[in-house]
Amino acid sequence: MFTGIVEELGEFVGLMWHGDGGVVTVRGPLVTSDARPGDSIAVNGVCLTVVSVAGDRFTVDVVKETLDRSSLGGLSAGDPVNLERAATPATRLGGHLVQGHVDGVGTILEGAPELSVALPPGMSRYVVEKGSITVDGVSLTVVSVTDRAFSVSLIPTTLELTTLGHKGVGDLVNLEVDVIAKYVEKLVGVAS
């Protein structure tokens, strides 16, 4: 579980393919300071399990499902990535409850500070004005939403300390909707 409050702007080192998946290496001095194999670290909003730590770098295994559902497979060496360690019982919940389970990949339609993102088909039903959404692992409040897109306003700190300050029109971002909306939909029996 995460909060969507990015702790560090890290660096994507690389992806070594092995069949349908691979091993991803990421540099992040802060998140590796106490990381151990088995720990969870969100990379651009994707919950990944640490396999090894060496200095300021950590590696994780990724499977085809992870690469198909996220933008991780499109990253290049040197690209900045948002990093957040898993929350603990003592962690302040400054954002919202984030699982690190990407629901889809959106495309930026308009750059910051009023970021507009195209939604994958069927996702708009989970996005509400003034509700929470996670964009590349960043907990944000929705300003407006249509059937095809949503917008958020980004403060200078978010632009400076996350990848969202480096993104432009056409860039892909990982999206996670509020899990409560999905549970409510299932409980009330709304058809997909």
LUMMI-257977 format. One record per atom (N, C-alpha, C): x, y, z. Coordinates in steps of 0.05 Angstrom, whole numbers, plus 5000, padded with zeros to 4 digits. Layout:
BEGIN
XYZ;...
***
This chain:
BEGIN
501749775000;500050005000;501850255000;500950454986;502450704983;500650944988;501751184988;500151424993;500051604968;501651554948;501751724925;503351984930;504851984951;506652214957;509552114949;510452214927;513052124916;515252214935;517052014941;519252074960;521752164945;522052074920;524552124906;524152104876;525452284862;525552264833;528052104827;527651854819;529851674813;530451654784;532051464776;532851434748;532551144739;531251104716;530950844704;533650774692;534850554701;537450474691;537150294667;535250104668;534949934645;533049694650;532349564628;530649324628;532149104612;532648884625;533848654612;531648444607;530948394582;528848214576;529647924580;527647774590;527947484594;525247364586;525047264562;522447164553;520347384551;518047344564;515947544564;516247754585;518147724603;518547924624;521448014624;522348094648;525048184650;525748274677;528148394679;529148504704;529648804699;528448964716;528749254715;530649344737;532449534730;534249654749;533649944751;533450044776;532750324781;534750434801;535550684797;537250824816;535551014833;535950984859;534451154878;535751154905;537651334911;539051334936;537351334961;535151484961;533451494985;532051234990;530651134969;529050894973;530750644977;533250644969;534950414973;536350425001;536150655014;537550685040;536750475060;534350375059;533450175078;532049945064;532349925038;530949715022;532249445026;530549235026;531448965027;529848795007;530948574998;529448394981;526748334993;524648344977;521948294986;520348544992;521748774995;520349024999;518949114974;516849274978;515349394955;516249684951;516749754926;517350024918;515650084894;514250314894;512650394871;514450544852;514550464827;516050594806;514050704786;513750974785;511751094768;508950984773;508450924799;505850824807;505450524805;507450374796;507350084794;508649954818;507149804833;508249664857;509949434847;512549444855;514449244847;515949144871;516748884870;518048754892;521048754888;522548854907;525448874906;526648584906;528348534886;529748284885;532548304897;533848534890;536548574901;537048874903;538948944921;539849224926;542849224924;543949414908;546849444907;547449744906;548449844928;548950134930;546350294928;546250474908;543850644905;541950534884;542350274876;540650154856;539149914867;536849864856;535349624863;534249494837;533849234838;532749094815;530048964824;528348934804;525748814807;525148634783;523648424787;522748264764;520148374755;519748374728;517148464717;516148244698;513548204698;512348004680;510848144658;510047994638;508648104615;506248274623;504648184642;502348334651;503048614660;505248634675;506148894685;506949074661;508348964642;509249124619;506949194601;504949014599;502649074582;500749284594;500649294620;498749474634;499949744642;502549774638;503850014647;505550134625;506750354631;508650484612;511550404617;512050224636;514750154643;516450054620;515249894602;516649784580;517649984560;516550224561;517250444542;519450624553;520350574578;522350754589;525150694577;526850904577;529550874567;531450944590;533950834587;535950894607;536251194611;536251284636;536551564642;533951704647;531651584640;529051704644;528551734674;527451964683;526651994711;524251834718;524151724742;521851574752;521151654780;518551654785;517551714812;517851464830;518951504854;519451284872;518151334899;516851124909;515651134936;515850864949;516850854973;516850614989;514050554999;513550305005;510950225016;510450365043;507850435048;507150565073;507450375096;507850485119;507950325144;505650425162;505050285184;502950385202;503550665213;506050745213;506851015224;506951225202;506551145177;506651335154;504351535155;504851785150;502651975147;501351925120;498751935119;497251885094;496652165081;498752275069;498452545057;496952545031;496952325017;495452304991;492852154995;492651924983;490351744987;491351454986;489651264992;490550984991;491050904963;493450824957;494350744930;495450464932;494550294914;495450014914;497949964897;498450134877;500650084859;499849884837;497149854834;496049674813;494949854791;496449874769;495750054747;493249954733;491250134730;488850064717;488950114687;490750284678;491050344650;493050554645;493750594619;495650804612;494151024597;494651274606;493351504594;495451654577;494451834560;496151994543;495752294550;497852434555;497652724561;496652874537;494553024541;493353184520;494253474522;494653564547;495553844552;497553834575;499753964572;501853964593;501154134617;502854114637;502554244662;502654554659;501554704678;500654614704;497854504704;496154564683;493454444681;493654204664;494453984676;494953734661;492353604653;492053544627;489753404617;490653134606;489252924613;490052654606;487752494594;488152374571;486152204558;485951944574;483451864579;482951614594;482651374575;483651144583;483050904568;480050844568;478950714548;476050654546;475150514572;472750604582;471550484605;472450584632;474550744633;475650824658;474251074670;472951224654;471751484663;469751434685;468451204686;466351154706;467551154735;470151114737;471451114763;472651374771;472451574754;473751834759;471652044763;471752184786;469852384793;471152654800;469752864794;470753134801;471253144831;473553254838;474453274866;475153014879;475152794863;476052534873;479052504869;480052274878;482952224876;483552044852;485852094840;486951924819;489951924822;491151714814;494151694815;495151704787;496951894782;498251924755;501251884759;502251674746;505151594750;505851584779;504051484796;504551454824;504151694841;503151914829;502752164844;499752194851;499152214876;496352254885;495452534878;493352554862;492352814853;489352834856;488353084857;485453134858;484453204830;482353074822;481153124795;479753394795;480353564776;479053824773;476553794756;476753644733;474453604716;474853334702;472553224693;472652964679;470452954658;471052834635;469152774614;469252474609;467852374590;467952094583;470652004572;472152204563;474652134549;477252234562;476952424581;479352544593;478752664621;480852724635;480552864660;482853074662;482553264680;484653454685;485253484714;487653554720;488653604747;490353854746;490453994769;492254234771;494654154787;497054224777;499554144790;500854394802;501554364828;502954584842;505954574835;507354794839;510154804832;511854574845;511254504870;512754294883;512454024868;510053964860;509553714845;511053714819;511053944805;512453974780;515553934784;516554034806;519454014811;520353744821;518653614837;519553364851;518553104839;517053124816;516052884804;516552884774;515952664761;516352654731;514352824717;512152904730;510053054716;511053324707;513153434719;514353684709;515953644684;516553394677;518153334653;516353224630;513853184635;512053064615;510853274596;510353184571;509153364552;506953224536;505753364518;503553254502;504453004487;502852794489;503452544477;504852344494;505952434517;507252244535;505252064549;506151824555;504451634569;504851644599;502551604614;502651604643;501051374654;501951254676;500551034689;498251154706;495951034704;493551134719;492550914738;491950994762;490550824781;488150974792;485850874789;483450994800;483050914829;481351054843;480850994871;479550714873;480850534888;479850254889;477050244901;476350434918;473650424930;471450434909;471850584888;469950604866;469450324853;471650184850;471449914837;469949724855;470449734881;469049564900;466049634902;465449884902;462649974903;461149874878;462449904855;461249814830;460549514831;462449354841;461949064843;459749004863;459749144886;457749084907;454949154898;454649364883;451949444874;451149304848;453049154836;452448994812;452149154786;453549374784;453549534759;454949384738;453749364714;454949214692;457349374681;459449244673;461849374662;461349464634;
***
